[in-house]
Amino acid sequence: MSTAYGVTEPGAEKSPRKSVLIGADGKVLKSYATVKPPEHPDQVLADLDKLT
């Protein structure tokens, strides 16, 4: 999935810590290049509130 959305380069062994918010239609709504795990859930929930 990470390769399909352009997060991981083809042939790479693992993906960097990035996050992608994907809509029900499969389109990328927002991408997060820098993810800080303690703060990230609140950030994603706030962005979801803005988008809906």
Sine and cosine of phi, psi and omega as CSV:
sin_phi,cos_phi,sin_psi,cos_psi,sin_omega,cos_omega
0.00,0.00,-0.65,0.76,-0.02,-1.00
-0.91,0.42,-0.54,0.84,0.06,-1.00
-0.94,0.34,-0.65,0.76,-0.01,-1.00
-0.88,0.48,-0.56,0.83,-0.01,-1.00
-0.99,-0.12,0.15,0.99,0.11,-0.99
0.99,0.17,0.28,0.96,0.01,-1.00
-0.99,0.12,-0.66,0.75,-0.01,-1.00
-0.95,-0.32,0.67,-0.74,0.07,-1.00
-0.95,0.32,0.63,-0.77,0.06,-1.00
-0.82,0.57,0.71,-0.71,0.01,-1.00
1.00,0.03,-0.17,0.99,0.03,-1.00
-0.95,0.30,0.54,-0.84,-0.02,-1.00
-0.97,0.26,-0.55,0.84,0.03,-1.00
-0.52,-0.85,0.30,-0.95,-0.04,-1.00
-1.00,-0.10,0.43,-0.90,0.09,-1.00
-0.95,0.30,0.24,-0.97,0.01,-1.00
-0.97,0.22,0.99,-0.11,0.06,-1.00
-0.69,-0.73,0.27,-0.96,-0.01,-1.00
-0.66,-0.75,0.55,-0.84,0.00,-1.00
-0.74,-0.67,0.77,-0.63,0.06,-1.00
-1.00,-0.05,0.89,-0.45,-0.10,-0.99
-0.92,-0.40,0.74,-0.67,0.01,-1.00
-0.98,0.22,0.15,-0.99,-0.01,-1.00
-0.87,0.50,-0.43,0.90,0.00,-1.00
-1.00,0.07,0.01,1.00,0.02,-1.00
1.00,0.04,0.01,1.00,0.01,-1.00
-1.00,0.04,0.55,-0.83,0.02,-1.00
-0.96,0.29,0.84,-0.55,0.03,-1.00
-1.00,-0.03,-0.58,0.82,0.00,-1.00
-0.31,-0.95,0.56,-0.83,0.10,-1.00
-0.85,-0.52,0.53,-0.85,-0.03,-1.00
-0.86,-0.50,0.95,-0.33,-0.04,-1.00
-0.97,0.23,-0.50,0.87,0.01,-1.00
-0.87,-0.50,0.82,-0.57,-0.03,-1.00
-0.86,-0.51,0.85,-0.53,0.12,-0.99
-0.95,-0.31,0.97,-0.25,-0.14,-0.99
-0.74,0.68,-0.67,0.74,-0.03,-1.00
-0.91,0.42,-0.47,0.88,-0.08,-1.00
-0.98,-0.18,-0.35,0.94,-0.19,-0.98
-0.88,0.47,-0.69,0.72,0.00,-1.00
-0.84,0.54,-0.68,0.74,0.02,-1.00
-0.90,0.43,-0.60,0.80,0.01,-1.00
-0.90,0.43,-0.71,0.71,-0.01,-1.00
-0.91,0.42,-0.69,0.72,0.01,-1.00
-0.88,0.47,-0.63,0.77,0.04,-1.00
-0.91,0.42,-0.66,0.75,0.02,-1.00
-0.91,0.40,-0.62,0.79,0.06,-1.00
-0.88,0.47,-0.65,0.76,0.05,-1.00
-0.87,0.49,-0.64,0.77,0.00,-1.00
-0.93,0.38,-0.56,0.83,-0.09,-1.00
-0.99,0.10,-0.28,0.96,-0.05,-1.00
-0.93,-0.37,0.00,0.00,0.00,0.00
